[in-house]
Amino acid sequence: MAEKMLKFVQTAQAMPEKRMAADRAKDFDEIYREFAAQKAAEQASRCSQCGVPFCQVHCPLHNNIPDWLRMTAEGRLEEAYELSQATNTFPEVCGRICPQDRLCEGNCVIEQSGHGTVTIGAIEKYITETAWASGWVKSPKPLHGERPQSIGIVGAGPAGLAAADKLRRLGYAVHVYDRYDRPGGLLIYGIPNFKLEKDVVERRSKLLAEAGVQFHMNFEVGRDATLDELRKKHDAVLIATGVYKARDIQAPGSGLQNIVPAMTYLTASNKHGLGDTVPEFENGQLNAQGKKVVVIGGGDTAMDCVRTAVRQGATAVHCLYRRDKANMPGSLREVKNAEEEGVEFVWLSLPKSFRGEGKVTAVHAGRMKLGPADASGRQMPVEIEGADFDQPADLVIKALGFDPEDLAQDFKAPHLEVTRWGTVKISARSKMTSMPGVFAAGDIVRGASLVVWAIRDGRDAAAAIHQYIQAKAQPAAQAAE
């Protein structure tokens, strides 16, 4: 039955059923059930259909959220999916892992008025899963025939795959090169299953392969081919490698055993979950089972680490963050999930050194208080003298963020210009780097950011590449006349 809109007063906000913390902490399955059809329509009907939709404004992809909410409420799910995927290459991914509380839902008008936001992410997931089950998700095959040009994409993460999808639809031969053994990048190896099950990513990669996108896995640019060699092979190249170089902490004892970077830990866990043999996991080095775990950091990666450690059977999991809860950069929804699952947060604490003989046994930290705001407007943490403490630890995971790798050196491309932060420098208009015909997109340009921004950047880069190739082809076509 079709639902009328603007029902946010008489209909309370509701999320899909969340599995009990005691149950979900024992496995890596997703923690939310899916909406039933009537519940999805009911929740979609709460949308106030704003004249200026702030949910859409604050979505990096500018998804047509009010329109597909209305279609869902009216039972027009196939149309809702068509509209959703028109602006978003991976709506099933964004519905699961976007920090909606900081983006669309956090800026929902009825949230600001005290009625509770429309549960946009859960409805987006419902629409897309219904589309997959109903056979509405189509292969991104060329719409108007094949083109003679080919594009090389370095990186099979969200930016690279989003670009591959768009370019393939335009008829280009698309080759994706990645150093890992599966497409997906961060979606496969960085994000745990309880947030994004791997078959969700794999079915999308399979669809791209069926459409003719050619994947070259276990391929390292600089080892198997230089960037210049890829330029000669293709009409354009897109760099979409992401940023994976872990930021480190310079403190006494940081070289002790069992102090590991977050991505090393998460990759081992995800590979083990995929059925791969991971020696460092099997021998216990990257397995939290039976250990006291301390995670340093306050972002979404830190939340992934603490919640993974709980599921691996850690005896205690503590998260140390130098500011307070209100100033955490990560999603508060993820913090709440972690607290429910037994993670203890040690707010206003800054690691100063690591204790142990050979292996770490404790993190020595100082107590902090919030002082004056810095240039960004955030209050700066100030150490409280004489308030140090030791947090026992058998495994310490550093989730301090990521920096770019030295691509100019790694790719044997000395002419590839980078910014002072190490990200690849591009023209904001053309998306092209300092090397003609070489473009860049995603985290390698903007720095570590959200998956939804990577998708946006990949789509924008694909449009720029198409424009570049068409501009090059036009004089050639005129000369042939």
C-alpha positions in Angstrom: 0.0 0.0 0.0 1.3 3.4 -1.0 2.1 5.7 1.9 1.6 9.5 2.0 4.5 11.7 2.8 5.3 14.1 5.7 4.4 11.5 8.3 7.2 12.4 10.6 4.9 13.7 13.4 2.7 10.6 13.7 5.3 8.0 12.7 8.3 7.6 15.0 11.8 7.1 13.6 12.8 3.4 13.5 16.0 1.6 12.3 16.1 -2.0 11.1 16.4 -4.5 13.9 19.9 -4.5 15.4 21.2 -7.8 16.6 21.9 -8.1 20.3 25.4 -7.1 21.2 26.2 -10.4 22.9 25.2 -12.3 19.8 26.9 -10.1 17.2 30.1 -9.9 19.1 30.6 -13.6 18.4 30.7 -13.4 14.6 31.5 -11.1 11.7 28.0 -10.9 10.2 26.4 -7.5 9.5 24.7 -6.2 12.7 21.5 -4.7 11.2 18.7 -6.8 9.7 17.0 -5.5 6.6 13.7 -3.5 6.5 10.6 -5.4 5.6 8.8 -3.8 2.6 6.0 -2.2 4.7 8.5 -0.8 7.3 10.7 0.7 4.6 7.7 2.4 3.0 6.6 3.6 6.4 9.9 5.1 7.3 10.4 6.7 3.8 7.0 8.4 4.2 8.5 10.4 7.2 10.4 12.5 4.6 9.2 16.2 4.7 10.0 16.6 1.0 11.9 19.9 1.6 12.0 22.6 -1.0 15.8 22.8 -0.3 16.8 19.2 0.6 19.7 19.5 2.9 20.2 15.7 2.9 21.0 16.0 -0.8 23.1 19.1 -0.4 25.3 17.4 2.2 25.7 14.1 0.3 29.0 14.2 -1.7 27.2 12.5 -4.6 24.1 14.8 -4.3 21.9 11.8 -4.5 18.2 12.6 -5.2 17.2 11.4 -1.8 13.8 13.0 -1.3 12.7 11.7 -4.7 13.7 8.1 -4.1 12.2 8.2 -0.6 8.9 9.3 -2.1 9.1 6.5 -4.7 9.8 4.0 -1.9 6.8 5.2 0.1 4.7 4.8 -3.0 5.9 1.3 -3.7 7.7 2.3 -6.9 10.9 0.5 -6.0 12.4 -0.2 -9.4 12.1 3.5 -10.2 13.6 4.3 -6.8 16.6 2.1 -7.6 17.0 3.6 -11.1 17.1 7.1 -9.6 19.5 6.0 -6.8 22.0 4.4 -9.1 21.9 7.3 -11.5 24.1 9.3 -9.2 25.8 6.5 -7.1 27.8 3.6 -8.6 27.6 1.6 -5.3 24.4 2.5 -3.4 24.5 -0.9 -1.6 27.9 0.1 -0.2 27.0 3.6 0.8 23.8 2.4 2.5 25.9 0.3 4.7 29.1 2.2 5.5 28.5 5.9 4.9 28.5 7.9 8.2 25.0 9.2 7.5 24.9 10.8 10.9 27.5 13.2 9.7 26.1 13.6 6.1 22.6 13.2 4.9 20.8 12.1 8.1 22.8 14.6 10.2 21.5 17.4 8.1 17.9 16.2 7.7 15.5 19.0 8.4 13.2 16.9 10.6 16.3 15.8 12.6 17.0 19.5 13.3 13.3 20.0 14.4 13.6 17.2 17.0 11.5 14.5 15.2 14.4 12.2 14.4 16.0 11.9 11.0 14.6 9.8 8.2 16.7 6.6 8.2 18.1 7.3 4.7 21.0 4.8 4.8 18.8 1.8 5.8 16.3 2.6 3.1 19.0 3.0 0.5 20.3 -0.5 1.4 16.7 -1.9 1.2 16.1 -0.4 -2.2 19.4 -1.8 -3.6 19.1 -5.2 -2.1 15.5 -5.4 -3.5 17.0 -4.5 -6.9 19.6 -7.2 -6.8 17.0 -9.8 -5.7 14.6 -8.7 -8.4 17.2 -8.6 -11.3 17.0 -4.9 -11.8 20.8 -4.3 -11.5 22.1 -4.3 -15.0 25.6 -4.9 -16.3 27.4 -1.6 -17.2 27.8 -2.5 -20.8 28.3 0.1 -23.5 25.1 2.0 -24.3 26.1 3.1 -27.8 28.7 0.6 -29.0 32.4 0.2 -28.5 35.0 3.0 -28.8 38.5 2.4 -30.1 40.3 3.9 -27.1 41.4 2.2 -23.9 41.8 3.5 -20.4 44.2 2.1 -17.8 43.1 2.5 -14.1 45.6 2.0 -11.4 43.8 0.9 -8.2 40.7 -1.3 -7.8 39.2 0.5 -4.8 36.0 2.6 -4.8 37.4 5.5 -6.9 38.9 3.2 -9.5 35.8 0.9 -9.8 33.4 3.9 -10.0 35.5 5.3 -12.9 35.7 1.9 -14.5 31.9 1.5 -14.4 31.3 4.9 -16.0 33.9 4.6 -18.6 32.8 1.1 -19.6 29.2 2.4 -20.1 30.7 5.0 -22.5 32.2 2.2 -24.6 35.8 2.4 -23.7 38.0 -0.7 -23.2 38.9 -0.5 -19.5 41.9 -2.2 -17.8 42.1 -2.1 -14.0 45.5 -2.8 -12.4 45.8 -3.5 -8.7 48.6 -4.9 -6.5 46.1 -7.0 -4.4 44.6 -10.4 -5.5 41.0 -9.2 -5.4 39.2 -6.1 -6.7 37.7 -3.8 -4.0 40.7 -2.3 -2.3 39.7 -0.8 1.1 36.2 -2.3 0.6 37.6 -5.8 0.7 40.7 -5.5 2.9 40.1 -2.5 5.2 36.4 -2.6 6.2 35.3 -5.5 8.4 32.5 -7.9 7.4 30.2 -6.7 10.2 29.9 -3.4 8.3 30.2 -4.6 4.8 30.0 -8.3 3.9 32.5 -9.2 1.1 30.0 -10.8 -1.2 28.4 -7.3 -1.6 31.6 -6.0 -3.1 32.4 -9.2 -5.1 29.1 -9.3 -6.9 29.7 -5.7 -8.1 33.2 -6.6 -9.3 31.8 -9.6 -11.1 29.3 -7.4 -12.8 32.1 -5.1 -14.1 34.0 -8.1 -15.3 31.0 -9.5 -17.1 30.6 -6.1 -18.8 34.1 -6.4 -20.2 36.3 -4.6 -17.7 39.6 -6.4 -17.5 41.2 -6.8 -14.1 45.0 -7.3 -13.8 45.5 -8.4 -10.2 48.8 -8.8 -8.3 50.1 -6.1 -10.7 52.4 -3.4 -9.2 53.1 -0.3 -11.2 56.8 0.3 -10.9 57.5 -3.4 -10.7 55.5 -5.0 -13.6 55.3 -1.8 -15.7 56.2 1.8 -15.2 53.6 4.6 -15.4 55.2 5.7 -18.7 54.7 2.2 -20.1 51.0 2.3 -19.1 50.7 5.7 -20.8 52.0 4.3 -24.0 49.6 1.3 -23.8 46.5 3.3 -23.1 44.9 6.5 -24.4 44.5 7.7 -20.8 45.5 6.5 -17.3 43.8 7.2 -14.0 45.7 6.9 -10.7 43.2 5.8 -8.0 45.5 4.0 -5.5 44.1 5.4 -2.3 46.4 6.2 0.6 47.8 3.3 2.7 51.0 4.5 4.4 50.2 4.4 8.1 51.0 7.4 10.3 53.2 6.4 13.1 53.7 7.4 16.7 57.2 8.5 17.7 57.5 7.4 21.3 59.9 5.4 23.4 59.3 1.7 23.0 57.4 2.0 19.7 59.7 -0.7 18.2 58.5 -3.4 20.7 56.8 -6.5 19.2 53.0 -6.6 19.0 52.6 -2.9 18.1 51.0 -2.9 14.7 49.4 -0.6 12.2 45.6 -0.7 11.8 45.6 -1.7 8.2 48.0 -4.5 8.7 45.7 -5.8 11.5 42.5 -5.4 9.5 43.9 -6.8 6.3 45.0 -10.0 8.1 41.5 -10.4 9.7 39.7 -9.8 6.4 42.0 -12.2 4.5 41.4 -14.8 7.1 37.7 -14.3 6.8 37.9 -14.7 3.1 39.6 -18.1 3.6 43.1 -17.1 2.8 46.1 -18.5 4.8 47.6 -15.7 6.8 50.7 -16.9 8.7 50.8 -13.8 11.0 47.1 -14.5 12.0 47.6 -18.2 12.4 50.6 -17.8 14.7 48.7 -15.2 16.8 50.7 -12.2 15.9 47.8 -10.4 14.3 45.0 -12.2 16.2 43.5 -10.6 19.3 42.2 -13.9 20.8 42.9 -14.1 24.5 44.8 -10.7 24.5 44.4 -7.3 26.2 44.1 -5.0 23.2 44.7 -1.2 23.1 43.7 0.8 20.0 45.2 4.3 19.6 43.0 6.7 17.6 39.5 8.0 17.3 38.4 7.7 13.7 36.3 5.1 11.9 39.4 2.9 11.4 39.9 2.8 15.1 36.3 1.7 15.6 36.8 -1.1 13.0 39.8 -2.3 15.0 38.2 -2.3 18.4 35.1 -4.1 17.2 37.2 -6.7 15.2 39.3 -7.4 18.4 36.1 -8.0 20.3 35.0 -10.6 17.7 38.4 -12.3 17.7 38.0 -13.0 21.4 40.1 -10.4 23.1 39.9 -10.4 26.9 39.7 -6.6 27.1 39.6 -3.9 24.5 40.4 -0.3 25.3 40.5 2.7 22.9 42.8 5.6 23.8 41.9 9.0 22.3 43.4 12.4 23.2 40.2 14.4 23.0 36.7 13.7 24.4 33.8 11.8 22.9 32.2 15.0 21.5 35.4 15.7 19.5 35.9 12.3 18.0 36.4 12.4 14.2 34.7 9.0 13.8 31.0 8.2 13.6 29.2 8.4 16.9 26.9 5.6 15.7 30.0 3.4 15.5 31.2 4.5 18.9 27.8 3.5 20.3 28.0 0.1 18.6 31.5 -0.4 20.1 30.4 0.5 23.6 27.4 -1.9 23.4 29.9 -4.7 22.4 32.1 -4.1 25.5 34.8 -1.7 24.2 36.0 0.7 26.9 37.0 4.2 25.8 39.7 6.0 27.7 39.0 9.6 26.7 41.5 12.5 27.0 44.5 10.2 27.1 47.7 10.5 25.0 50.2 7.7 24.7 53.7 8.8 25.8 55.6 5.5 25.6 55.3 1.8 25.5 56.5 -0.6 28.2 57.8 -4.1 27.9 60.9 -6.3 27.4 60.9 -7.4 23.7 57.1 -7.5 23.6 54.7 -4.7 24.6 53.0 -5.1 28.0 51.5 -1.7 28.6 50.9 1.7 27.0 52.1 4.6 29.3 49.8 7.5 28.7 49.1 11.0 30.0 45.8 12.4 31.1 44.7 15.4 29.0 42.2 18.3 29.3 40.8 20.4 26.5 42.4 23.8 26.2 41.9 26.7 23.7 40.7 26.0 20.2 43.2 25.8 17.3 42.8 27.4 13.9 40.3 24.7 12.9 38.0 25.5 15.8 38.7 22.3 17.7 39.9 22.5 21.3 43.5 21.5 21.7 44.3 18.7 24.2 46.6 19.9 27.0 48.5 17.4 29.3 47.6 17.3 33.0 50.9 17.2 34.9 51.4 14.2 37.2 48.4 12.2 35.9 50.1 9.5 33.9 48.9 6.0 33.9 49.7 2.6 32.4 47.1 0.7 30.3 48.0 -3.0 30.2 48.3 -4.4 26.6 49.4 -7.6 24.8 48.5 -6.1 21.4 48.6 -2.4 20.5 47.0 -1.2 17.2 47.9 2.2 15.8 44.9 3.8 14.0 46.4 7.2 13.5 45.4 7.8 9.9 47.0 7.4 6.6 49.4 9.3 4.3 50.2 8.9 0.6 53.0 6.6 -0.5 55.7 8.1 -2.7 54.1 7.4 -6.0 56.7 9.3 -8.1 59.3 7.0 -6.8 57.2 3.8 -6.7 55.8 4.3 -10.2 59.2 5.4 -11.6 57.6 8.6 -12.6 59.8 11.6 -11.6 57.6 14.0 -13.5 54.5 13.3 -11.5 54.0 16.3 -9.3 52.7 16.0 -5.8 51.6 18.5 -3.1 53.5 19.3 0.1 51.4 16.6 1.7 52.4 14.0 -0.8 49.1 13.7 -2.6 49.0 13.8 -6.3 48.6 17.3 -7.7 45.8 17.7 -10.3 44.0 20.5 -12.1 40.7 21.0 -10.3 39.0 21.5 -13.7 40.5 18.8 -15.9 41.4 16.3 -13.1 44.7 15.8 -15.0 48.1 15.5 -13.3 51.3 17.2 -14.4 51.7 14.3 -16.9 49.5 14.7 -20.0 46.9 12.0 -20.3 47.4 10.9 -16.7 44.5 11.7 -14.3 44.1 11.0 -10.6 41.1 10.6 -8.2 40.1 9.6 -4.7 42.2 9.7 -1.6 45.4 9.9 -3.5 44.3 13.4 -4.4 42.2 14.6 -1.4 43.9 12.6 1.3 42.3 9.9 3.5 38.6 10.4 3.3 35.2 8.7 3.0 34.3 6.0 0.5 31.4 8.1 -0.8 33.9 10.9 -1.7 36.1 8.3 -3.6 33.0 7.3 -5.6 32.3 10.9 -6.4 35.9 11.6 -7.4 36.0 8.5 -9.6 32.9 9.4 -11.5 34.1 13.0 -11.9 37.5 11.7 -13.2 35.7 9.4 -15.7 33.8 12.4 -17.1 37.0 14.4 -17.4 38.8 11.5 -19.2 35.9 11.2 -21.6 36.0 14.9 -22.4 39.8 14.7 -22.9 39.6 11.8 -25.3 36.8 13.3 -27.3 38.7 16.6 -27.6 41.8 14.7 -28.9 39.7 12.7 -31.3 37.9 15.7 -32.8 40.9 17.1 -34.8 41.8 13.7 -36.0 38.3 13.2 -37.3 38.3 16.6 -39.0 41.6 15.9 -40.7 40.3 12.6 -42.0 37.4 14.3 -43.7 
